[in-house]
Amino acid sequence: MLFFSYFKDLVGQEVTVELKNDLAIRGTLHSVDQYLNIKLENTRVVDQDKYPHMLSVRNCFIRGSVVRYVQLPPDGVDLSVRNCFIRGSVVRYVQLPPDGVDVDLLHDAARREARGG
Amino acid sequence: MPTKCSMKLLLNYHCNLFRTFNCSMATTTGLESLVDQIISVITNDGRNIVGVLKGFDQATNIILDESHERVFSTKEGVQQHVLGLYIIRGDNIGVIGELDEELDASLDFSKLRAHPLKPVVH
């Protein structure tokens, strides 16, 4: 849902979609759907000499499953990070303030937990 | 009324359009606007198939009439293999492009040389 909403807000912007077969298509984002299928208008292939396969195509529908990257306009993204989401599986340490932890309480709780309490 | 994601495509020329019933989304990129238009399909195995879109469903399975495959090679010009009435399974579809017939007519396919498209690697 999050990326679907994000792309909906990007409608009208010029983007470059790189596909999983290395083809890159530049165009104006016309619409997006729940599968993140993308419709582009005014399309042109990035390397037209290498990929003349779409020379006569000006509007296209790109199936979400073949998208590798969607390159956004440089000023279309808010780069100042104020809040962020960190996936739990990549965390090594969480450093806590020294006086924010009651170590004895934590020790007891950990022992209890280890015992199967 | 058929359920969503079913492969029950009707094989006559008046194809029904299947919609999911949880469509509370404002933006739906249907392929409705392309029905009865000439389209250029890029498949996951790197083929380019051109034909008239007759029908589609939510899984992007499509019915293509009067279709032909355009084979690009570096040694000779573009070859066209006539295919006829085809169903292409949505799993295998990468791009569906609206073919501009004027632009297409202005291309000299015998002079075009290109490597075939690469297959899609997930």
gemmi code that builds the backbone of each chain (N, CA, C; Angstrom):
import gemmi

chains = {
    "A": [
        ("MET", (0.832, -1.209, 0.000), (0.000, 0.000, 0.000), (0.861, 1.251, 0.000)),
        ("LEU", (1.963, 1.171, 0.745), (2.797, 2.361, 0.920), (3.360, 2.825, -0.419)),
        ("PHE", (3.940, 1.899, -1.179), (4.530, 2.297, -2.453), (3.478, 2.641, -3.481)),
        ("PHE", (2.348, 1.976, -3.419), (1.233, 2.322, -4.305), (0.849, 3.778, -4.062)),
        ("SER", (0.706, 4.176, -2.792), (0.362, 5.568, -2.483), (1.464, 6.514, -2.940)),
        ("TYR", (2.707, 6.078, -2.743), (3.834, 6.926, -3.130), (3.824, 7.182, -4.627)),
        ("PHE", (3.616, 6.120, -5.416), (3.590, 6.289, -6.864), (2.388, 7.105, -7.314)),
        ("LYS", (1.271, 6.959, -6.614), (0.093, 7.771, -6.972), (0.421, 9.250, -6.848)),
        ("ASP", (1.196, 9.592, -5.832), (1.588, 11.005, -5.671), (2.580, 11.456, -6.727)),
        ("LEU", (3.258, 10.489, -7.358), (4.251, 10.843, -8.365), (3.669, 10.975, -9.764)),
        ("VAL", (2.354, 10.718, -9.909), (1.754, 10.767, -11.244), (1.989, 12.138, -11.868)),
        ("GLY", (2.429, 12.139, -13.119), (2.706, 13.392, -13.803), (4.191, 13.680, -13.873)),
        ("GLN", (4.971, 12.982, -13.060), (6.425, 13.202, -13.073), (7.080, 12.346, -14.139)),
        ("GLU", (8.264, 12.777, -14.543), (9.048, 12.029, -15.521), (9.901, 11.016, -14.758)),
        ("VAL", (9.756, 9.742, -15.116), (10.543, 8.707, -14.444), (11.219, 7.825, -15.479)),
        ("THR", (12.223, 7.091, -15.038), (12.857, 6.102, -15.901), (12.702, 4.747, -15.225)),
        ("VAL", (12.047, 3.816, -15.926), (11.822, 2.494, -15.357), (12.835, 1.529, -15.945)),
        ("GLU", (13.639, 0.903, -15.092), (14.574, -0.097, -15.585), (13.967, -1.463, -15.311)),
        ("LEU", (13.905, -2.280, -16.359), (13.279, -3.589, -16.255), (14.306, -4.669, -15.962)),
        ("LYS", (13.794, -5.830, -15.601), (14.684, -6.942, -15.255), (15.366, -7.571, -16.466)),
        ("ASN", (15.016, -7.081, -17.688), (15.767, -7.554, -18.852), (16.735, -6.468, -19.322)),
        ("ASP", (17.036, -5.532, -18.418), (17.990, -4.436, -18.636), (17.470, -3.316, -19.529)),
        ("LEU", (16.266, -3.462, -20.054), (15.675, -2.392, -20.863), (15.293, -1.235, -19.926)),
        ("ALA", (15.592, 0.005, -20.347), (15.218, 1.155, -19.531), (14.299, 2.054, -20.342)),
        ("ILE", (13.132, 2.393, -19.781), (12.145, 3.199, -20.498), (11.871, 4.482, -19.726)),
        ("ARG", (11.983, 5.606, -20.403), (11.739, 6.906, -19.785), (10.363, 7.390, -20.228)),
        ("GLY", (9.626, 7.994, -19.310), (8.326, 8.515, -19.698), (7.666, 9.229, -18.538)),
        ("THR", (6.478, 9.764, -18.815), (5.712, 10.457, -17.781), (4.803, 9.448, -17.100)),
        ("LEU", (4.844, 9.422, -15.780), (4.028, 8.461, -15.049), (2.557, 8.830, -15.202)),
        ("HIS", (1.806, 7.935, -15.833), (0.388, 8.196, -16.087), (-0.467, 7.604, -14.972)),
        ("SER", (-0.176, 6.362, -14.609), (-0.949, 5.749, -13.530), (-0.224, 4.530, -12.980)),
        ("VAL", (-0.702, 4.085, -11.832), (-0.113, 2.922, -11.177), (-1.275, 2.142, -10.568)),
        ("ASP", (-1.093, 0.846, -10.322), (-2.176, 0.095, -9.696), (-1.657, -0.711, -8.518)),
        ("GLN", (-2.530, -1.478, -7.906), (-2.212, -2.211, -6.681), (-1.056, -3.188, -6.869)),
        ("TYR", (-0.819, -3.649, -8.099), (0.296, -4.570, -8.355), (1.564, -3.796, -8.689)),
        ("LEU", (1.476, -2.463, -8.603), (2.573, -1.583, -9.023), (2.882, -1.742, -10.505)),
        ("ASN", (1.867, -2.176, -11.292), (1.970, -2.060, -12.740), (2.032, -0.566, -13.020)),
        ("ILE", (2.795, -0.174, -14.032), (3.008, 1.242, -14.324), (2.586, 1.546, -15.744)),
        ("LYS", (1.874, 2.636, -15.918), (1.560, 3.107, -17.271), (2.348, 4.387, -17.497)),
        ("LEU", (3.118, 4.396, -18.585), (3.912, 5.579, -18.912), (3.405, 6.190, -20.205)),
        ("GLU", (3.488, 7.525, -20.297), (3.142, 8.195, -21.555), (4.366, 8.879, -22.106)),
        ("ASN", (4.303, 9.120, -23.409), (5.410, 9.824, -24.063), (6.723, 9.081, -23.844)),
        ("THR", (6.690, 7.791, -24.091), (7.838, 6.954, -23.741), (8.918, 6.966, -24.816)),
        ("ARG", (10.141, 6.848, -24.343), (11.235, 6.550, -25.276), (12.226, 5.671, -24.506)),
        ("VAL", (12.795, 4.744, -25.239), (13.759, 3.838, -24.641), (15.055, 4.614, -24.424)),
        ("VAL", (15.727, 4.329, -23.316), (16.930, 5.091, -22.970), (18.047, 4.910, -24.004)),
        ("ASP", (18.354, 3.687, -24.376), (19.403, 3.457, -25.364), (18.725, 3.002, -26.655)),
        ("GLN", (18.232, 3.947, -27.439), (17.383, 3.587, -28.578), (18.109, 2.845, -29.681)),
        ("ASP", (19.420, 3.038, -29.763), (20.159, 2.334, -30.821), (20.298, 0.862, -30.475)),
        ("LYS", (20.480, 0.614, -29.166), (20.641, -0.776, -28.743), (19.300, -1.494, -28.706)),
        ("TYR", (18.229, -0.730, -28.407), (16.908, -1.340, -28.270), (15.890, -0.661, -29.180)),
        ("PRO", (15.949, -0.949, -30.499), (14.980, -0.322, -31.403), (13.629, -1.021, -31.359)),
        ("HIS", (13.436, -1.962, -30.442), (12.237, -2.783, -30.417), (10.987, -1.976, -30.122)),
        ("MET", (11.162, -0.813, -29.480), (9.976, -0.042, -29.085), (9.949, 1.329, -29.742)),
        ("LEU", (10.519, 1.435, -30.944), (10.608, 2.728, -31.597), (9.246, 3.333, -31.894)),
        ("SER", (8.260, 2.479, -32.225), (6.958, 3.036, -32.585), (5.976, 3.052, -31.423)),
        ("VAL", (6.497, 2.883, -30.204), (5.616, 2.890, -29.036), (5.790, 4.193, -28.282)),
        ("ARG", (4.648, 4.876, -28.041), (4.708, 6.154, -27.326), (4.076, 6.084, -25.940)),
        ("ASN", (3.176, 5.104, -25.746), (2.578, 4.892, -24.424), (2.689, 3.419, -24.117)),
        ("CYS", (3.025, 3.092, -22.876), (3.101, 1.666, -22.595), (2.669, 1.318, -21.179)),
        ("PHE", (2.318, 0.058, -21.022), (1.930, -0.538, -19.755), (3.061, -1.467, -19.348)),
        ("ILE", (3.599, -1.262, -18.152), (4.705, -2.110, -17.697), (4.218, -2.937, -16.520)),
        ("ARG", (4.330, -4.263, -16.639), (3.864, -5.145, -15.583), (4.786, -4.980, -14.364)),
        ("GLY", (4.181, -4.837, -13.199), (4.960, -4.568, -11.992), (6.052, -5.589, -11.730)),
        ("SER", (5.778, -6.841, -12.103), (6.715, -7.929, -11.796), (8.029, -7.848, -12.565)),
        ("VAL", (8.085, -7.021, -13.618), (9.339, -6.961, -14.380), (10.153, -5.709, -14.079)),
        ("VAL", (9.644, -4.898, -13.124), (10.378, -3.670, -12.817), (11.538, -3.983, -11.876)),
        ("ARG", (12.738, -3.513, -12.260), (13.881, -3.623, -11.355), (14.000, -2.315, -10.576)),
        ("TYR", (14.083, -1.186, -11.271), (14.180, 0.116, -10.596), (13.198, 1.106, -11.195)),
        ("VAL", (12.774, 2.063, -10.375), (12.071, 3.226, -10.904), (12.917, 4.418, -10.510)),
        ("GLN", (13.577, 5.039, -11.496), (14.433, 6.191, -11.216), (13.579, 7.434, -11.170)),
        ("LEU", (13.642, 8.105, -10.020), (12.779, 9.252, -9.781), (13.496, 10.544, -10.119)),
        ("PRO", (12.720, 11.610, -10.344), (13.358, 12.912, -10.568), (14.120, 13.306, -9.308)),
        ("PRO", (15.295, 13.907, -9.436), (16.164, 14.180, -8.296), (15.488, 15.028, -7.223)),
        ("ASP", (14.631, 15.968, -7.639), (13.995, 16.821, -6.636), (12.617, 16.299, -6.244)),
        ("GLY", (12.305, 15.089, -6.665), (10.996, 14.550, -6.342), (10.947, 13.810, -5.027)),
        ("VAL", (12.092, 13.691, -4.368), (12.148, 12.899, -3.141), (12.646, 13.764, -1.992)),
        ("ASP", (12.043, 13.647, -0.823), (12.507, 14.372, 0.357), (13.657, 13.587, 0.966)),
        ("LEU", (14.886, 14.091, 0.791), (16.055, 13.324, 1.210), (16.412, 13.523, 2.678)),
        ("SER", (15.797, 14.515, 3.345), (16.145, 14.729, 4.746), (15.387, 13.713, 5.587)),
        ("VAL", (16.146, 12.830, 6.232), (15.526, 11.752, 6.996), (15.236, 12.220, 8.402)),
        ("ARG", (13.953, 12.261, 8.743), (13.613, 12.613, 10.121), (13.177, 11.392, 10.905)),
        ("ASN", (12.420, 10.541, 10.245), (11.968, 9.303, 10.890), (12.329, 8.163, 9.964)),
        ("CYS", (12.708, 7.021, 10.532), (13.017, 5.921, 9.644), (12.596, 4.580, 10.233)),
        ("PHE", (12.503, 3.631, 9.363), (12.127, 2.279, 9.708), (13.355, 1.396, 9.535)),
        ("ILE", (13.711, 0.631, 10.542), (14.872, -0.260, 10.442), (14.385, -1.688, 10.646)),
        ("ARG", (14.698, -2.540, 9.688), (14.266, -3.929, 9.778), (14.996, -4.620, 10.926)),
        ("GLY", (14.265, -5.334, 11.760), (14.837, -5.933, 12.961), (16.005, -6.861, 12.688)),
        ("SER", (15.939, -7.571, 11.567), (16.954, -8.580, 11.278), (18.336, -7.995, 11.007)),
        ("VAL", (18.434, -6.660, 10.773), (19.761, -6.100, 10.481), (20.379, -5.416, 11.694)),
        ("VAL", (19.664, -5.423, 12.833), (20.177, -4.718, 14.007), (21.260, -5.545, 14.678)),
        ("ARG", (22.420, -4.889, 14.944), (23.481, -5.562, 15.692), (23.339, -5.179, 17.166)),
        ("TYR", (23.368, -3.886, 17.451), (23.222, -3.408, 18.840), (22.206, -2.284, 18.899)),
        ("VAL", (21.538, -2.177, 20.020), (20.750, -0.988, 20.326), (21.389, -0.386, 21.569)),
        ("GLN", (22.028, 0.769, 21.396), (22.715, 1.394, 22.534), (21.737, 2.217, 23.343)),
        ("LEU", (21.655, 1.894, 24.638), (20.696, 2.557, 25.519), (21.421, 3.568, 26.403)),
        ("PRO", (20.697, 4.600, 26.885), (21.333, 5.523, 27.837), (21.673, 4.772, 29.126)),
        ("PRO", (22.862, 5.047, 29.720), (23.341, 4.271, 30.873), (22.355, 4.282, 32.052)),
        ("ASP", (21.768, 5.433, 32.289), (20.853, 5.488, 33.426), (19.431, 5.139, 33.035)),
        ("GLY", (19.255, 4.675, 31.818), (17.910, 4.327, 31.379), (17.569, 2.882, 31.650)),
        ("VAL", (18.558, 2.130, 32.175), (18.338, 0.691, 32.366), (18.612, 0.294, 33.811)),
        ("ASP", (17.694, -0.459, 34.381), (17.928, -1.049, 35.707), (18.549, -2.414, 35.458)),
        ("VAL", (19.888, -2.473, 35.594), (20.620, -3.673, 35.185), (20.217, -4.892, 35.999)),
        ("ASP", (20.029, -4.710, 37.303), (19.666, -5.855, 38.146), (18.327, -6.442, 37.738)),
        ("LEU", (17.389, -5.565, 37.490), (16.049, -5.984, 37.073), (16.140, -6.769, 35.758)),
        ("LEU", (16.981, -6.256, 34.889), (17.147, -6.879, 33.577), (17.773, -8.269, 33.731)),
        ("HIS", (18.775, -8.343, 34.620), (19.424, -9.638, 34.865), (18.403, -10.665, 35.331)),
        ("ASP", (17.611, -10.277, 36.332), (16.604, -11.200, 36.882), (15.622, -11.635, 35.816)),
        ("ALA", (15.166, -10.661, 35.075), (14.178, -10.958, 34.032), (14.756, -11.915, 32.997)),
        ("ALA", (16.025, -11.690, 32.651), (16.656, -12.535, 31.637), (16.813, -13.959, 32.139)),
        ("ARG", (17.205, -14.090, 33.420), (17.361, -15.434, 34.003), (16.037, -16.157, 34.017)),
        ("ARG", (15.004, -15.428, 34.415), (13.667, -16.021, 34.457), (13.241, -16.497, 33.079)),
        ("GLU", (13.474, -15.660, 32.110), (13.104, -15.972, 30.730), (13.859, -17.194, 30.235)),
        ("ALA", (15.159, -17.246, 30.585), (15.999, -18.363, 30.127), (15.545, -19.670, 30.760)),
        ("ARG", (15.038, -19.549, 31.976), (14.555, -20.737, 32.684), (13.255, -21.242, 32.089)),
        ("GLY", (12.623, -20.412, 31.354), (11.380, -20.812, 30.703), (10.162, -20.252, 31.383)),
        ("GLY", (10.338, -19.167, 32.131), (9.231, -18.549, 32.862), (8.358, -17.685, 31.983)),
    ],
    "B": [
        ("MET", (-21.128, -14.149, -12.398), (-20.033, -13.211, -12.677), (-18.730, -13.905, -12.280)),
        ("PRO", (-17.744, -13.963, -13.139), (-16.493, -14.677, -12.818), (-15.780, -14.058, -11.614)),
        ("THR", (-15.071, -14.870, -10.862), (-14.320, -14.368, -9.711), (-13.008, -13.780, -10.180)),
        ("LYS", (-12.380, -13.017, -9.325), (-11.126, -12.380, -9.708), (-10.043, -13.437, -9.917)),
        ("CYS", (-9.044, -13.106, -10.702), (-7.884, -13.960, -10.935), (-8.241, -15.310, -11.533)),
        ("SER", (-9.322, -15.388, -12.246), (-9.622, -16.662, -12.900), (-9.149, -16.587, -14.334)),
        ("MET", (-8.766, -17.727, -14.888), (-8.258, -17.711, -16.247), (-9.364, -18.009, -17.227)),
        ("LYS", (-10.600, -17.645, -16.859), (-11.704, -17.978, -17.773), (-11.837, -16.878, -18.806)),
        ("LEU", (-10.967, -16.872, -19.775), (-11.061, -15.876, -20.839), (-12.017, -16.374, -21.895)),
        ("LEU", (-12.857, -15.512, -22.372), (-13.792, -15.921, -23.404), (-13.143, -15.776, -24.756)),
        ("LEU", (-13.271, -16.804, -25.587), (-12.507, -16.813, -26.818), (-13.244, -16.231, -28.004)),
        ("ASN", (-14.358, -15.569, -27.777), (-14.950, -14.885, -28.926), (-14.443, -13.451, -28.973)),
        ("TYR", (-14.799, -12.725, -29.986), (-14.214, -11.406, -30.192), (-14.775, -10.330, -29.262)),
        ("HIS", (-15.866, -10.642, -28.566), (-16.401, -9.659, -27.633), (-16.013, -10.092, -26.239)),
        ("CYS", (-14.778, -9.746, -25.842), (-14.248, -10.248, -24.583), (-14.705, -9.386, -23.418)),
        ("ASN", (-15.024, -10.048, -22.345), (-15.410, -9.319, -21.137), (-14.188, -8.894, -20.365)),
        ("LEU", (-14.323, -7.849, -19.623), (-13.215, -7.367, -18.815), (-13.486, -7.755, -17.369)),
        ("PHE", (-12.496, -8.392, -16.736), (-12.683, -8.867, -15.376), (-12.098, -7.859, -14.403)),
        ("ARG", (-12.845, -7.518, -13.393), (-12.309, -6.597, -12.391), (-12.300, -7.277, -11.027)),
        ("THR", (-11.358, -6.913, -10.191), (-11.378, -7.425, -8.815), (-12.455, -6.665, -8.062)),
        ("PHE", (-13.071, -7.338, -7.125), (-14.162, -6.685, -6.426), (-13.722, -5.896, -5.212)),
        ("ASN", (-12.417, -5.915, -4.889), (-11.957, -5.097, -3.769), (-11.306, -3.829, -4.298)),
        ("CYS", (-11.772, -3.363, -5.457), (-11.147, -2.217, -6.111), (-11.558, -0.902, -5.471)),
        ("SER", (-11.015, -0.637, -4.274), (-11.300, 0.655, -3.678), (-10.242, 1.660, -4.090)),
        ("MET", (-9.271, 1.191, -4.910), (-8.153, 2.044, -5.314), (-8.619, 3.070, -6.334)),
        ("ALA", (-8.125, 4.259, -6.209), (-8.527, 5.323, -7.124), (-7.927, 5.106, -8.502)),
        ("THR", (-6.665, 4.657, -8.517), (-5.999, 4.510, -9.812), (-5.982, 3.047, -10.220)),
        ("THR", (-6.622, 2.732, -11.320), (-6.527, 1.369, -11.850), (-5.989, 1.470, -13.249)),
        ("THR", (-4.782, 0.938, -13.457), (-4.270, 0.952, -14.823), (-4.879, -0.215, -15.550)),
        ("GLY", (-6.104, -0.057, -16.060), (-6.657, -1.134, -16.849), (-6.039, -1.067, -18.215)),
        ("LEU", (-6.195, -2.151, -18.956), (-5.752, -2.166, -20.331), (-6.946, -1.870, -21.232)),
        ("GLU", (-8.027, -1.399, -20.609), (-9.258, -1.153, -21.377), (-9.022, -0.209, -22.527)),
        ("SER", (-8.206, 0.824, -22.263), (-8.001, 1.837, -23.296), (-7.271, 1.272, -24.503)),
        ("LEU", (-6.655, 0.090, -24.347), (-5.885, -0.476, -25.449), (-6.660, -1.539, -26.230)),
        ("VAL", (-7.873, -1.868, -25.749), (-8.626, -2.915, -26.447), (-8.961, -2.460, -27.857)),
        ("ASP", (-8.801, -3.382, -28.816), (-9.004, -3.136, -30.250), (-7.930, -2.243, -30.853)),
        ("GLN", (-6.862, -1.986, -30.082), (-5.721, -1.240, -30.632), (-4.608, -2.217, -30.958)),
        ("ILE", (-3.715, -1.772, -31.826), (-2.543, -2.601, -32.119), (-1.513, -2.354, -31.027)),
        ("ILE", (-1.058, -3.443, -30.426), (-0.099, -3.315, -29.331), (1.156, -4.109, -29.625)),
        ("SER", (2.215, -3.716, -28.949), (3.486, -4.412, -29.072), (3.781, -5.000, -27.692)),
        ("VAL", (3.904, -6.304, -27.603), (4.116, -6.962, -26.318), (5.563, -7.423, -26.215)),
        ("ILE", (6.191, -7.136, -25.090), (7.519, -7.704, -24.834), (7.337, -8.786, -23.774)),
        ("THR", (7.710, -10.011, -24.139), (7.515, -11.127, -23.222), (8.759, -11.346, -22.376)),
        ("ASN", (8.615, -12.149, -21.336), (9.731, -12.383, -20.409), (10.886, -13.139, -21.041)),
        ("ASP", (10.622, -13.850, -22.144), (11.731, -14.556, -22.799), (12.359, -13.682, -23.881)),
        ("GLY", (11.985, -12.419, -23.934), (12.661, -11.485, -24.828), (12.060, -11.379, -26.214)),
        ("ARG", (10.831, -11.909, -26.380), (10.211, -11.814, -27.702), (9.388, -10.548, -27.821)),
        ("ASN", (9.210, -10.111, -29.065), (8.388, -8.939, -29.333), (7.236, -9.398, -30.227)),
        ("ILE", (6.018, -9.334, -29.708), (4.854, -9.800, -30.468), (3.898, -8.640, -30.664)),
        ("VAL", (3.478, -8.439, -31.904), (2.604, -7.323, -32.245), (1.242, -7.877, -32.653)),
        ("GLY", (0.171, -7.263, -32.161), (-1.159, -7.725, -32.555), (-2.228, -6.809, -32.020)),
        ("VAL", (-3.493, -7.185, -32.247), (-4.616, -6.382, -31.775), (-5.102, -6.955, -30.453)),
        ("LEU", (-5.168, -6.108, -29.432), (-5.615, -6.580, -28.119), (-7.119, -6.776, -28.138)),
        ("LYS", (-7.533, -7.986, -27.820), (-8.957, -8.276, -27.851), (-9.545, -8.405, -26.446)),
        ("GLY", (-8.723, -8.831, -25.501), (-9.216, -8.995, -24.145), (-8.072, -9.168, -23.178)),
        ("PHE", (-8.387, -8.992, -21.902), (-7.371, -9.126, -20.874), (-8.073, -9.451, -19.568)),
        ("ASP", (-7.289, -9.796, -18.549), (-7.893, -9.961, -17.229), (-6.947, -9.410, -16.166)),
        ("GLN", (-7.326, -9.551, -14.910), (-6.545, -8.946, -13.817), (-5.144, -9.521, -13.690)),
        ("ALA", (-4.948, -10.732, -14.225), (-3.616, -11.336, -14.148), (-2.771, -10.921, -15.345)),
        ("THR", (-3.284, -9.984, -16.147), (-2.658, -9.522, -17.384), (-2.529, -10.615, -18.437)),
        ("ASN", (-3.318, -11.680, -18.346), (-3.413, -12.612, -19.474), (-4.054, -11.807, -20.590)),
        ("ILE", (-3.617, -11.997, -21.839), (-4.220, -11.221, -22.910), (-4.582, -12.077, -24.112)),
        ("ILE", (-5.531, -11.582, -24.864), (-5.902, -12.206, -26.128), (-5.441, -11.262, -27.217)),
        ("LEU", (-4.649, -11.814, -28.143), (-4.052, -11.011, -29.199), (-4.489, -11.563, -30.541)),
        ("ASP", (-5.098, -10.715, -31.365), (-5.544, -11.163, -32.675), (-4.614, -10.621, -33.750)),
        ("GLU", (-4.561, -11.329, -34.894), (-3.725, -10.936, -36.037), (-2.284, -10.688, -35.588)),
        ("SER", (-1.787, -11.581, -34.761), (-0.477, -11.305, -34.178), (0.665, -11.862, -35.019)),
        ("HIS", (1.796, -11.168, -34.890), (3.022, -11.656, -35.521), (4.195, -11.318, -34.621)),
        ("GLU", (5.209, -12.150, -34.698), (6.393, -11.925, -33.882), (7.432, -11.196, -34.712)),
        ("ARG", (8.063, -10.213, -34.120), (9.159, -9.499, -34.797), (10.475, -9.991, -34.227)),
        ("VAL", (11.264, -10.630, -35.099), (12.541, -11.177, -34.648), (13.655, -10.242, -35.082)),
        ("PHE", (14.370, -9.706, -34.099), (15.482, -8.805, -34.392), (16.781, -9.599, -34.389)),
        ("SER", (17.651, -9.283, -35.328), (18.970, -9.912, -35.284), (20.015, -8.913, -35.742)),
        ("THR", (21.263, -9.230, -35.408), (22.338, -8.312, -35.771), (22.804, -8.558, -37.195)),
        ("LYS", (22.420, -9.707, -37.760), (22.948, -10.054, -39.082), (22.006, -9.632, -40.209)),
        ("GLU", (20.679, -9.785, -39.975), (19.748, -9.444, -41.056), (18.642, -8.563, -40.488)),
        ("GLY", (17.804, -8.038, -41.377), (16.712, -7.152, -40.958), (15.679, -7.894, -40.130)),
        ("VAL", (14.677, -7.146, -39.668), (13.659, -7.712, -38.794), (12.794, -8.713, -39.555)),
        ("GLN", (12.636, -9.906, -38.970), (11.766, -10.913, -39.602), (10.421, -10.909, -38.911)),
        ("GLN", (9.358, -11.128, -39.680), (8.035, -11.186, -39.079), (7.469, -12.590, -39.266)),
        ("HIS", (7.135, -13.252, -38.137), (6.519, -14.574, -38.190), (5.051, -14.429, -37.837)),
        ("VAL", (4.166, -14.804, -38.762), (2.739, -14.646, -38.508), (2.276, -15.714, -37.523)),
        ("LEU", (1.471, -15.281, -36.518), (1.036, -16.206, -35.480), (-0.476, -16.402, -35.463)),
        ("GLY", (-1.250, -15.345, -35.702), (-2.707, -15.487, -35.693), (-3.309, -15.089, -34.357)),
        ("LEU", (-4.295, -15.862, -33.895), (-5.003, -15.545, -32.651), (-4.276, -16.232, -31.495)),
        ("TYR", (-3.812, -15.441, -30.557), (-3.010, -15.979, -29.467), (-3.549, -15.564, -28.107)),
        ("ILE", (-3.332, -16.429, -27.112), (-3.495, -16.024, -25.720), (-2.091, -16.009, -25.126)),
        ("ILE", (-1.733, -14.910, -24.490), (-0.429, -14.863, -23.827), (-0.685, -14.796, -22.330)),
        ("ARG", (-0.080, -15.692, -21.598), (-0.291, -15.747, -20.154), (0.401, -14.569, -19.473)),
        ("GLY", (-0.298, -13.954, -18.539), (0.187, -12.751, -17.869), (1.532, -12.897, -17.202)),
        ("ASP", (1.833, -14.105, -16.696), (3.124, -14.358, -16.033), (4.276, -14.034, -16.947)),
        ("ASN", (4.036, -14.200, -18.239), (5.087, -14.113, -19.233), (5.208, -12.730, -19.865)),
        ("ILE", (4.350, -11.788, -19.411), (4.326, -10.482, -20.069), (5.131, -9.446, -19.297)),
        ("GLY", (5.938, -8.671, -20.042), (6.737, -7.617, -19.421), (6.149, -6.254, -19.702)),
        ("VAL", (6.055, -5.930, -21.000), (5.606, -4.603, -21.402), (4.527, -4.733, -22.468)),
        ("ILE", (3.489, -3.888, -22.345), (2.497, -3.794, -23.423), (2.532, -2.361, -23.910)),
        ("GLY", (2.939, -2.178, -25.155), (3.079, -0.833, -25.687), (2.014, -0.541, -26.730)),
        ("GLU", (1.524, 0.701, -26.710), (0.546, 1.101, -27.719), (1.304, 1.468, -28.980)),
        ("LEU", (1.091, 0.732, -30.050), (1.849, 0.955, -31.272), (1.276, 2.132, -32.046)),
        ("ASP", (2.127, 3.071, -32.353), (1.719, 4.206, -33.172), (1.892, 3.787, -34.631)),
        ("GLU", (0.767, 3.589, -35.339), (0.850, 2.991, -36.682), (1.598, 3.858, -37.680)),
        ("GLU", (1.477, 5.178, -37.522), (2.197, 6.068, -38.442), (3.698, 5.912, -38.260)),
        ("LEU", (4.117, 5.934, -36.993), (5.541, 5.778, -36.690), (6.052, 4.432, -37.175)),
        ("ASP", (5.215, 3.417, -36.971), (5.597, 2.068, -37.345), (5.770, 1.953, -38.850)),
        ("ALA", (4.882, 2.614, -39.600), (4.940, 2.546, -41.056), (6.185, 3.247, -41.583)),
        ("SER", (6.675, 4.222, -40.815), (7.835, 4.978, -41.284), (9.149, 4.254, -41.034)),
        ("LEU", (9.079, 3.139, -40.290), (10.312, 2.397, -40.004), (10.642, 1.443, -41.143)),
        ("ASP", (11.936, 1.370, -41.473), (12.374, 0.429, -42.495), (12.952, -0.791, -41.773)),
        ("PHE", (12.133, -1.830, -41.649), (12.540, -2.973, -40.848), (13.689, -3.764, -41.448)),
        ("SER", (13.841, -3.648, -42.774), (14.907, -4.416, -43.397), (16.281, -3.865, -43.025)),
        ("LYS", (16.280, -2.572, -42.580), (17.564, -1.956, -42.245), (17.880, -2.055, -40.752)),
        ("LEU", (16.884, -2.426, -39.936), (17.100, -2.444, -38.495), (17.927, -3.652, -38.073)),
        ("ARG", (18.994, -3.352, -37.317), (19.813, -4.429, -36.780), (19.878, -4.237, -35.279)),
        ("ALA", (19.608, -5.296, -34.561), (19.694, -5.188, -33.102), (19.864, -6.570, -32.494)),
        ("HIS", (20.464, -6.575, -31.312), (20.509, -7.822, -30.556), (19.109, -8.133, -30.071)),
        ("PRO", (18.750, -9.409, -30.002), (17.446, -9.745, -29.417), (17.411, -9.293, -27.953)),
        ("LEU", (16.215, -8.999, -27.464), (16.066, -8.566, -26.081), (16.477, -9.684, -25.137)),
        ("LYS", (16.999, -9.277, -23.980), (17.413, -10.288, -23.011), (16.182, -10.832, -22.289)),
        ("PRO", (16.248, -12.071, -21.818), (15.122, -12.574, -21.026), (15.105, -11.901, -19.655)),
        ("VAL", (13.916, -11.891, -19.056), (13.751, -11.272, -17.731), (14.306, -12.207, -16.670)),
        ("VAL", (15.155, -11.644, -15.813), (15.724, -12.428, -14.726), (15.225, -11.836, -13.411)),
        ("HIS", (14.494, -12.620, -12.637), (13.927, -12.086, -11.391), (14.945, -12.046, -10.255)),
    ],
}
model = gemmi.Model(1)
for chain_id, residues in chains.items():
    chain = gemmi.Chain(chain_id)
    for i, (resn, *xyz) in enumerate(residues, 1):
        res = gemmi.Residue()
        res.name, res.seqid = resn, gemmi.SeqId(i, " ")
        for name, pos in zip(("N", "CA", "C"), xyz):
            atom = gemmi.Atom()
            atom.name, atom.element = name, gemmi.Element(name[0])
            atom.pos, atom.b_iso = gemmi.Position(*pos), 0.0
            res.add_atom(atom)
        chain.add_residue(res)
    model.add_chain(chain)
structure = gemmi.Structure()
structure.add_model(model)
structure.setup_entities()
